[in-house]
């Protein structure tokens, strides 16, 4: 019985598949990524039914239009974001390249030349064409890798994982740029408020110095008290100069964060930030945080890409079959190039079977497996760090709010004390120095209040950033990819 060509190919492929090939090395137990339900955090992160995840552009929730405009300007001019977007485009191009390996390939070629053959190269000589003769060739080659072991598909999956990771990484950069501008803006507000309080303190010390100078002139106080008042005034002037410098530095910092020169910061008007509203943690935070943190999604996508690269390396140990077909025209004399007698061609499989490569395949496989192990460890680290950062931010936000309440009570008590001393002064029961001393204590309480008002707002913004800043992943939150399947 005469066998057909396809049956011969199938028989040959089966025989090769059954023969021995290079052995896949055993790299030991495979690590599994940490599961969200295994993280115990319900006591440290008490979510409530009223709590909700931040929304995108949560920084605008502070009702300061200027802050939103500064963030938009920063995002438009950020070199870090531009680089992240460029990496996304590069990753997308690699997906297109990897997809090409899963599809048939078609190449065409051709050539023409003038050729003179030696008369002493043929027998008899009369069969050798005389003189210079033109000849030509035109051909088309079709190829397709059967990808029996999924090598090309795994490479495509790895490329797709990298492009998604790059896209999410760009979102992470957006989050960091926006939150950095917001935090610097809050600190600018704090520095301006503390500068104003220091100016009030200087006015108070100047009034005290003038009063003491008059009392010394009247013989009521001595020169030592005057020198002490002068020293206090000089110290406050020094503090005021330092406060002016801090305001200027924060302006310059904001300008850099917005991708502009330092003069851009000088045009920023005084912030008008309302008090930070109390925030409750979302009820599902202990299980769903990993889907709201872009850094975790990046780590997960790169872990899955590493798993796919292990599959690519594993497929290299098995036979590869590539189907090929060639058809073309070739003739001595261009006038006959496309005649039927000039047709030539071939069709059939190209089969390769790895047997011995000096350990190259095993080394590549071990390297990719180690890369996957490292990616799993990086993912686990990102998950644990995320819960730690949220726990820290939650403690800071709660503590700052509690201290703000106490600071507000201290300032209100100081302001009430000033009014009482003023009334006593009016009744002749206290001197104006007593009033100035009470006002100084009130301004000291104002310093503390300014500090904790800013600290509360900053802690709220840091908590929003730790919760993902409004990011939400649309893919599954846990990888089920097994690089050894």
VONUDO-684650 format. One record per residue (C-alpha): residue number from 1; residue in one letter; x, y, z. Coordinates in Angstrom, 1 decimal. Each point is the difference from the previous one (the first is absolute). Example, Ala and Ser with C-alpha at 12.3 -4.5 7.8 and 13.67 -1.06 7.14 Angstrom:
BEGIN
pos:code:u:v:w
1:a:12.3:-4.5:7.8;
2:s:1.4:3.4:-0.7;
! end
This chain:
BEGIN
pos:code:u:v:w
1:x:0.0:0.0:0.0;
2:x:1.3:3.5:-0.9;
3:x:-0.2:2.4:2.9;
4:x:-1.0:3.6:-0.7;
5:x:2.2:3.0:0.8;
6:x:-2.1:1.3:3.0;
7:x:0.0:-3.5:1.6;
8:x:3.8:-0.2:-0.4;
9:x:0.3:3.4:1.8;
10:x:-2.3:-1.1:2.8;
11:x:1.9:-3.3:0.4;
12:x:3.4:1.8:0.1;
13:x:-1.3:2.6:2.5;
14:x:-1.3:-2.8:2.3;
15:x:3.3:-1.9:-0.1;
16:x:1.9:3.2:0.8;
17:x:-2.3:0.9:2.9;
18:x:0.5:-3.5:1.4;
19:x:3.8:0.1:-0.1;
20:x:2.0:1.4:2.8;
21:x:0.7:3.7:0.3;
22:x:2.0:2.2:2.4;
23:x:-1.2:-0.6:3.6;
24:x:-1.8:2.8:1.8;
25:x:1.8:0.7:3.3;
26:x:-1.9:-0.4:3.3;
27:x:0.1:3.4:1.8;
28:x:-1.8:-1.1:3.1;
29:x:-3.3:1.1:1.5;
30:x:-1.6:3.0:-1.7;
31:x:-0.9:3.1:2.0;
32:x:-3.6:1.1:0.2;
33:x:-0.9:3.7:0.3;
34:x:-1.5:1.2:3.3;
35:x:-3.8:-0.2:0.1;
36:x:-1.9:3.0:1.3;
37:x:-2.1:-2.1:2.4;
38:x:3.2:-1.1:1.7;
39:x:0.8:3.5:1.2;
40:x:-1.4:0.7:3.4;
41:x:-0.7:3.7:0.3;
42:x:-3.6:0.5:1.1;
43:x:0.9:1.4:3.5;
44:x:2.7:2.4:-1.4;
45:x:-2.2:1.0:-2.9;
46:x:-3.6:0.2:1.4;
47:x:-2.1:0.5:-3.1;
48:x:-3.6:1.2:0.3;
49:x:-3.1:-0.1:-2.2;
50:x:0.2:3.8:-0.3;
51:x:3.6:-0.1:-1.2;
52:x:0.7:0.1:-3.8;
53:x:3.0:-0.1:-2.2;
54:x:1.4:3.3:-1.2;
55:x:-1.1:1.2:-3.4;
56:x:2.2:1.1:-2.8;
57:x:1.3:3.6:0.5;
58:x:-0.8:-0.1:3.7;
59:x:2.4:2.9:0.5;
60:x:-2.7:2.3:-1.5;
61:x:-2.2:-1.0:2.9;
62:x:1.7:2.7:2.0;
63:x:-2.0:2.8:-1.7;
64:x:3.0:2.0:-1.1;
65:x:-0.2:0.6:-3.7;
66:x:3.6:1.1:-0.2;
67:x:1.2:-3.4:1.3;
68:x:-1.8:-1.8:-2.8;
69:x:1.5:2.2:-2.6;
70:x:3.5:-0.4:1.4;
71:x:-0.4:-3.8:-0.1;
72:x:-1.2:0.1:-3.6;
73:x:3.0:2.2:-1.0;
74:x:2.3:-2.4:1.8;
75:x:-1.4:-3.0:-1.8;
76:x:0.3:1.7:-3.3;
77:x:3.6:0.9:0.5;
78:x:1.3:-2.9:2.1;
79:x:3.2:-1.6:-1.5;
80:x:-0.7:-3.1:2.1;
81:x:-3.4:-0.4:-1.5;
82:x:1.3:0.6:-3.5;
83:x:2.6:-2.7:0.5;
84:x:-2.7:-2.4:1.4;
85:x:-2.2:0.6:-3.0;
86:x:2.9:-0.6:-2.3;
87:x:0.7:-3.3:1.7;
88:x:-3.7:-0.9:-0.5;
89:x:0.3:0.6:-3.7;
90:x:3.2:-2.0:-0.2;
91:x:-1.7:-2.9:1.8;
92:x:-2.9:0.2:-2.4;
93:x:2.4:-0.3:-2.9;
94:x:1.5:-3.1:1.5;
95:x:-3.5:-1.5:0.1;
96:x:-0.3:0.6:-3.7;
97:x:3.4:-1.6:-0.6;
98:x:-0.9:-3.1:2.1;
99:x:-3.4:-0.4:-1.7;
100:x:1.8:-0.2:-3.3;
101:x:1.6:-3.3:1.1;
102:x:-3.5:-1.6:0.4;
103:x:-1.1:0.8:-3.6;
104:x:1.2:-1.2:-3.4;
105:x:2.9:1.9:-1.6;
106:x:0.2:0.8:-3.7;
107:x:3.1:1.3:-1.7;
108:x:0.6:0.8:-3.7;
109:x:3.3:0.6:-1.7;
110:x:1.5:0.1:-3.4;
111:x:3.1:1.0:-1.9;
112:x:1.4:0.5:-3.4;
113:x:3.6:0.0:-1.3;
114:x:2.2:-0.3:-3.0;
115:x:2.3:-3.0:0.0;
116:x:2.7:-1.5:-2.2;
117:x:0.9:-3.6:0.7;
118:x:3.4:-1.6:-0.7;
119:x:0.1:-2.1:-3.1;
120:x:2.3:-2.4:1.8;
121:x:-2.6:-0.7:2.7;
122:x:-2.3:-2.1:-2.2;
123:x:0.4:-3.1:-2.2;
124:x:-0.4:0.2:-2.8;
125:x:0.7:3.7:-0.4;
126:x:-2.9:0.5:-2.4;
127:x:-2.4:-0.4:2.9;
128:x:1.4:3.1:1.8;
129:x:-1.9:3.2:-1.0;
130:x:2.2:2.4:-1.8;
131:x:0.7:3.5:1.0;
132:x:-1.7:2.0:2.7;
133:x:-3.5:-1.2:0.8;
134:x:-2.7:1.4:2.2;
135:x:-1.8:-2.1:2.6;
136:x:-2.5:0.5:2.7;
137:x:-1.9:-1.4:2.9;
138:x:-3.2:0.8:1.9;
139:x:-1.3:-1.9:2.9;
140:x:-2.5:0.0:2.9;
141:x:0.7:-1.8:3.3;
142:x:-2.8:-0.9:2.5;
143:x:0.8:-1.3:3.5;
144:x:-2.0:-0.9:3.1;
145:x:1.2:-1.2:3.4;
146:x:-2.5:-2.6:1.3;
147:x:1.0:1.0:3.5;
148:x:-0.9:-3.5:1.3;
149:x:1.2:0.8:3.6;
150:x:-1.3:3.6:0.2;
151:x:3.3:1.8:-0.1;
152:x:-1.1:2.8:-2.2;
153:x:-3.3:0.3:1.9;
154:x:1.8:0.2:3.3;
155:x:2.3:2.7:-1.4;
156:x:-3.0:2.0:-1.1;
157:x:-1.6:-0.4:3.4;
158:x:3.2:1.3:1.6;
159:x:0.1:3.0:-2.3;
160:x:-3.7:0.8:0.8;
161:x:0.7:-0.2:3.7;
162:x:2.9:2.5:-0.4;
163:x:-2.1:2.5:-1.9;
164:x:-2.8:-0.2:2.6;
165:x:2.7:0.5:2.7;
166:x:1.4:3.0:-1.8;
167:x:-3.5:1.5:-0.4;
168:x:-0.7:-0.4:3.7;
169:x:3.4:1.3:0.9;
170:x:-0.9:3.2:-1.9;
171:x:-3.1:0.2:2.2;
172:x:2.3:-0.4:3.1;
173:x:2.1:2.9:-1.3;
174:x:-3.1:2.1:-0.3;
175:x:-0.9:-0.8:3.5;
176:x:3.4:0.8:1.4;
177:x:0.2:3.3:-2.0;
178:x:-3.4:1.1:1.1;
179:x:0.5:-0.9:3.7;
180:x:3.4:1.6:0.1;
181:x:-1.3:3.2:-1.3;
182:x:-3.0:-0.2:2.4;
183:x:2.3:-0.6:3.0;
184:x:2.4:2.8:-0.9;
185:x:-3.1:2.3:-0.4;
186:x:-1.2:-0.9:3.5;
187:x:3.5:0.7:1.4;
188:x:0.0:3.4:-1.9;
189:x:-3.2:0.8:1.8;
190:x:1.5:-1.1:3.3;
191:x:3.1:2.1:-0.5;
192:x:-2.0:3.1:-1.0;
193:x:-2.2:-0.4:3.1;
194:x:3.0:-0.4:2.3;
195:x:1.6:3.0:-1.7;
196:x:-3.0:2.1:0.8;
197:x:0.0:-1.2:3.6;
198:x:3.7:0.9:0.3;
199:x:-0.8:3.5:-1.4;
200:x:-2.6:0.3:2.7;
201:x:2.5:-1.1:2.5;
202:x:2.5:2.6:-1.2;
203:x:-2.7:2.7:0.3;
204:x:-0.6:-1.2:3.5;
205:x:3.7:0.0:1.0;
206:x:0.4:3.4:-1.6;
207:x:-2.9:1.4:2.2;
208:x:1.6:-1.7:3.1;
209:x:3.4:1.5:-0.8;
210:x:-1.5:3.5:-0.5;
211:x:-2.0:-0.4:3.3;
212:x:3.1:-1.2:1.9;
213:x:2.1:2.9:-1.4;
214:x:-2.6:2.5:1.3;
215:x:0.0:-1.7:3.4;
216:x:3.8:0.1:0.1;
217:x:-0.1:3.7:-0.9;
218:x:-2.5:0.5:2.8;
219:x:2.2:-1.9:2.4;
220:x:-2.6:-2.8:0.5;
221:x:2.2:-2.8:-1.6;
222:x:3.7:-0.4:-0.4;
223:x:2.2:-0.2:-3.1;
224:x:0.3:-3.8:0.3;
225:x:-3.7:-0.5:-0.6;
226:x:0.3:2.2:-3.1;
227:x:3.0:-2.0:-1.3;
228:x:-2.1:-3.1:0.5;
229:x:-2.8:1.4:-2.0;
230:x:2.4:1.1:-2.8;
231:x:1.4:-3.5:-0.1;
232:x:-3.5:-1.5:-0.3;
233:x:-0.8:2.4:-2.9;
234:x:3.2:-0.9:-1.8;
235:x:-0.7:-3.7:0.4;
236:x:-3.5:0.4:-1.4;
237:x:1.4:2.0:-3.0;
238:x:2.4:-2.8:-0.7;
239:x:-2.9:-2.5:0.2;
240:x:-2.0:2.2:-2.4;
241:x:2.8:0.1:-2.5;
242:x:0.3:-3.8:0.2;
243:x:-3.8:-0.3:-0.6;
244:x:0.3:2.3:-3.1;
245:x:2.7:-2.3:-1.3;
246:x:-2.1:-3.1:0.6;
247:x:-2.9:1.5:-1.9;
248:x:2.3:0.8:-2.9;
249:x:1.5:-3.5:0.0;
250:x:-3.5:-1.6:-0.1;
251:x:-0.9:2.2:-3.0;
252:x:3.2:-1.1:-1.8;
253:x:-0.8:-3.7:0.9;
254:x:-3.5:0.3:-1.5;
255:x:1.5:1.6:-3.1;
256:x:2.3:-3.0:-0.5;
257:x:-2.8:-2.5:0.6;
258:x:-2.0:1.8:-2.7;
259:x:2.9:-0.3:-2.4;
260:x:0.7:3.7:-0.1;
261:x:2.7:2.5:1.0;
262:x:0.2:1.4:3.6;
263:x:-1.8:3.3:-1.1;
264:x:-3.2:-2.0:-0.6;
265:x:-0.3:-0.6:3.7;
266:x:0.0:3.7:0.7;
267:x:-3.3:0.4:-1.9;
268:x:-1.8:-2.5:2.3;
269:x:-2.6:1.8:2.2;
270:x:-0.7:-0.8:3.6;
271:x:-1.7:-3.4:0.4;
272:x:-3.5:-0.2:1.4;
273:x:-0.3:-3.5:1.3;
274:x:-3.0:-0.9:2.1;
275:x:0.4:-2.3:3.0;
276:x:0.5:-3.7:-0.9;
277:x:-3.2:-2.0:0.3;
278:x:0.2:-3.2:2.1;
279:x:0.3:-3.1:-2.2;
280:x:-1.1:-3.6:0.8;
281:x:1.8:-2.9:-1.5;
282:x:-2.0:-2.1:-2.5;
283:x:-1.5:-3.2:1.3;
284:x:1.8:-2.3:-2.5;
285:x:3.4:1.5:0.5;
286:x:1.6:-3.2:1.4;
287:x:-0.7:-1.9:-3.2;
288:x:-0.3:2.6:-2.8;
289:x:2.9:2.3:0.7;
290:x:2.1:-1.9:-2.6;
291:x:-2.4:1.1:-2.7;
292:x:0.3:3.7:0.9;
293:x:3.7:0.4:0.2;
294:x:1.7:0.5:-3.4;
295:x:3.4:-1.1:1.4;
296:x:-1.5:-3.4:0.9;
297:x:-1.6:-0.4:-3.4;
298:x:3.4:0.8:-1.7;
299:x:1.7:-2.7:2.2;
300:x:-2.8:-2.5:-0.8;
301:x:0.2:0.6:-3.8;
302:x:3.8:-0.4:0.1;
303:x:-0.4:-3.2:2.0;
304:x:-2.3:-1.4:-2.6;
305:x:2.3:1.1:-2.8;
306:x:2.8:-1.8:1.7;
307:x:-2.1:-3.1:0.2;
308:x:-0.6:0.2:-3.7;
309:x:3.7:0.3:-0.7;
310:x:0.5:-3.2:2.0;
311:x:-2.4:-1.7:-2.4;
312:x:2.0:1.4:-2.9;
313:x:3.2:-1.4:1.4;
314:x:-1.6:-3.4:0.7;
315:x:-1.4:-0.2:-3.6;
316:x:3.6:0.2:-1.3;
317:x:0.6:-3.5:1.3;
318:x:-2.6:-1.5:-2.4;
319:x:-0.1:-0.6:-3.8;
320:x:-0.9:3.0:-2.1;
321:x:-1.8:-0.4:-3.3;
322:x:-0.2:2.8:-2.5;
323:x:-1.9:-0.4:-3.3;
324:x:1.5:1.6:-3.0;
325:x:-0.9:0.5:-3.6;
326:x:2.0:1.6:-2.8;
327:x:-1.1:0.8:-3.6;
328:x:1.8:2.0:-2.5;
329:x:1.3:0.6:-3.6;
330:x:3.5:-0.4:-1.1;
331:x:1.4:0.2:-3.5;
332:x:3.1:0.7:-2.1;
333:x:-1.4:2.9:-2.0;
334:x:-2.4:2.5:1.5;
335:x:-2.4:-0.4:-2.9;
336:x:-0.8:-3.6:1.2;
337:x:-0.2:0.8:3.7;
338:x:-3.7:-0.3:0.4;
339:x:-0.6:-3.0:-2.3;
340:x:-1.4:-3.2:1.4;
341:x:3.3:-1.8:-0.6;
342:x:1.7:2.5:2.4;
343:x:-2.0:-1.0:3.0;
344:x:1.7:-1.6:2.9;
345:x:-1.1:-0.6:3.6;
346:x:0.0:-2.1:3.2;
347:x:-2.3:-0.7:2.9;
348:x:0.5:-1.9:3.2;
349:x:0.7:0.2:3.7;
350:x:3.2:1.1:1.7;
351:x:0.5:-1.9:3.2;
352:x:2.5:0.7:2.7;
353:x:0.7:-2.2:3.0;
354:x:2.2:1.3:2.8;
355:x:2.3:-2.7:1.3;
356:x:3.2:1.6:1.3;
357:x:0.8:3.7:0.3;
358:x:2.7:-0.2:2.7;
359:x:-2.4:1.0:2.7;
360:x:-1.2:3.2:-1.7;
361:x:-3.6:-1.0:0.1;
362:x:0.2:-1.1:3.7;
363:x:1.7:3.2:0.9;
364:x:-2.6:2.1:-1.8;
365:x:-2.8:-1.9:1.7;
366:x:1.5:0.3:3.5;
367:x:0.5:3.7:-0.6;
368:x:-3.6:0.6:-1.0;
369:x:-1.2:-2.1:2.9;
370:x:2.1:2.1:2.4;
371:x:-1.5:3.1:-1.6;
372:x:-3.4:-1.3:0.7;
373:x:0.9:-0.8:3.6;
374:x:1.3:3.5:0.5;
375:x:-3.1:1.5:-1.6;
376:x:-2.2:-2.0:2.5;
377:x:2.2:1.3:2.9;
378:x:-0.3:3.6:-1.4;
379:x:-3.8:-0.4:-0.3;
380:x:-0.3:-1.3:3.6;
381:x:2.2:2.9:1.2;
382:x:-2.1:2.6:-1.8;
383:x:-3.2:-1.5:1.5;
384:x:1.4:0.0:3.6;
385:x:1.4:3.5:-0.4;
386:x:-3.3:1.3:-1.3;
387:x:-1.8:-1.3:3.1;
388:x:2.7:1.5:2.2;
389:x:-0.2:3.4:-1.7;
390:x:-3.8:0.1:0.4;
391:x:0.3:-1.0:3.7;
392:x:2.6:2.7:0.6;
393:x:-2.0:2.6:-1.9;
394:x:-3.2:-1.0:1.9;
395:x:1.8:0.4:3.4;
396:x:1.5:3.3:-1.1;
397:x:-3.4:1.3:-1.2;
398:x:-1.8:-1.1:3.2;
399:x:2.8:1.4:2.3;
400:x:0.3:3.3:-1.9;
401:x:-3.8:0.4:0.3;
402:x:0.1:-0.6:3.7;
403:x:2.9:2.4:0.6;
404:x:-1.7:2.6:-2.2;
405:x:-3.0:-0.1:2.3;
406:x:2.2:0.6:3.0;
407:x:2.0:2.7:-1.8;
408:x:-3.3:1.8:-0.8;
409:x:-1.1:-0.2:3.6;
410:x:3.4:1.4:1.2;
411:x:-0.2:2.9:-2.5;
412:x:-3.7:0.8:1.0;
413:x:1.0:-0.1:3.7;
414:x:2.9:2.4:-0.8;
415:x:-2.2:2.3:-1.9;
416:x:-2.5:0.0:2.9;
417:x:2.8:0.7:2.4;
418:x:1.0:3.1:-2.0;
419:x:-3.5:1.4:0.3;
420:x:-0.1:-0.6:3.7;
421:x:3.4:1.7:0.5;
422:x:-1.2:2.9:-2.1;
423:x:-3.1:0.4:2.2;
424:x:2.2:-0.1:3.1;
425:x:2.2:2.7:-1.6;
426:x:-3.0:2.1:-0.5;
427:x:-0.9:-0.4:3.6;
428:x:3.5:0.9:1.1;
429:x:0.7:-3.5:1.3;
430:x:2.7:-0.8:-2.7;
431:x:2.6:1.8:-1.9;
432:x:0.4:0.1:-3.8;
433:x:3.1:-2.2:0.4;
434:x:-2.4:-2.6:1.3;
435:x:-2.1:0.4:-3.1;
436:x:3.0:-0.4:-2.2;
437:x:1.1:-3.1:1.9;
438:x:-3.4:-1.6:-0.5;
439:x:0.0:0.9:-3.7;
440:x:3.5:-1.6:-0.3;
441:x:-1.3:-3.2:1.5;
442:x:-3.0:0.1:-2.4;
443:x:2.4:0.4:-3.0;
444:x:2.1:-2.9:1.2;
445:x:-3.2:-2.1:0.0;
446:x:-0.7:1.4:-3.5;
447:x:3.3:-1.4:-1.2;
448:x:-1.0:-3.5:1.2;
449:x:-3.5:0.4:-1.5;
450:x:1.5:0.9:-3.4;
451:x:2.2:-3.0:0.2;
452:x:-2.7:-2.5:0.7;
453:x:-2.5:1.5:-2.5;
454:x:2.6:-0.6:-2.7;
455:x:1.0:-3.4:1.5;
456:x:-3.6:-1.1:-0.1;
457:x:-0.5:1.0:-3.6;
458:x:3.3:-1.5:-1.0;
459:x:-0.8:-3.3:1.8;
460:x:-3.4:-0.1:-1.9;
461:x:1.8:0.4:-3.3;
462:x:2.6:-2.6:0.8;
463:x:-2.9:-2.4:1.0;
464:x:-1.7:0.6:-3.3;
465:x:3.3:-0.7:-1.8;
466:x:0.5:-3.2:2.1;
467:x:-3.5:-1.1:-1.0;
468:x:0.9:0.3:-3.7;
469:x:-1.2:3.6:-0.6;
470:x:-3.1:-1.2:-1.9;
471:x:1.7:-2.6:-2.2;
472:x:-1.9:-3.3:-0.5;
473:x:1.3:-2.9:-2.1;
474:x:-2.5:-1.5:-2.4;
475:x:1.8:-3.4:-0.2;
476:x:0.0:-2.8:2.5;
477:x:1.7:0.8:3.3;
478:x:1.9:-3.3:0.3;
479:x:2.1:-1.8:-2.5;
480:x:-0.9:-3.6:-0.8;
481:x:2.8:-0.5:-2.5;
482:x:2.2:-3.0:0.5;
483:x:3.3:0.1:-1.9;
484:x:0.3:-3.8:0.2;
485:x:-3.3:-1.0:-1.6;
! end
